[in-house]
Amino acid sequence: MTVGSSCPLRPGRAAQVFTALGLISGAFFVLSMANTLFAVDKLGLSSAAGIWCGTASVVSFVFAVKVSRPSALAQHCLA
C-alpha cells in the first residue's frame, strides 16, 4: 500500500513503512482516545483533561528517560 506525498513540490508516491513501535504507539493512541470518552463522561471535561494531560506528560518523560535512553547531554538538559 502506498500513500501520496504531502509536499506539493514533489508529487509522487512514497512507500508506507510499518514498524513495531509505530504499531504499538497507534494501539495505545486508539485506547487512549477511547478512554477519553469514558473519562469525560464520568469526570467532566475540565477534570478529565487535567488528568490525561498530566498523565501524558509523566509517561512521555519517563519513556524518554528510561526507555529511549537519550544521550548524557539530553539528560543534563532535562534535569
ChimeraX attribute file (.defattr): number of C-alpha atoms within 10 A of each C-alpha:
attribute: neighborCount
match mode: 1-to-1
recipient: residues
	/A:1	6
	/A:2	10
	/A:3	10
	/A:4	12
	/A:5	13
	/A:6	11
	/A:7	8
	/A:8	7
	/A:9	7
	/A:10	9
	/A:11	10
	/A:12	12
	/A:13	11
	/A:14	12
	/A:15	10
	/A:16	9
	/A:17	8
	/A:18	8
	/A:19	8
	/A:20	8
	/A:21	9
	/A:22	11
	/A:23	11
	/A:24	10
	/A:25	12
	/A:26	12
	/A:27	11
	/A:28	12
	/A:29	12
	/A:30	11
	/A:31	11
	/A:32	13
	/A:33	11
	/A:34	11
	/A:35	13
	/A:36	16
	/A:37	13
	/A:38	12
	/A:39	17
	/A:40	14
	/A:41	11
	/A:42	11
	/A:43	12
	/A:44	12
	/A:45	13
	/A:46	9
	/A:47	12
	/A:48	18
	/A:49	15
	/A:50	11
	/A:51	12
	/A:52	15
	/A:53	11
	/A:54	12
	/A:55	12
	/A:56	13
	/A:57	11
	/A:58	12
	/A:59	12
	/A:60	11
	/A:61	13
	/A:62	12
	/A:63	12
	/A:64	14
	/A:65	15
	/A:66	9
	/A:67	9
	/A:68	9
	/A:69	11
	/A:70	12
	/A:71	9
	/A:72	9
	/A:73	8
	/A:74	12
	/A:75	12
	/A:76	9
	/A:77	7
	/A:78	9
	/A:79	5
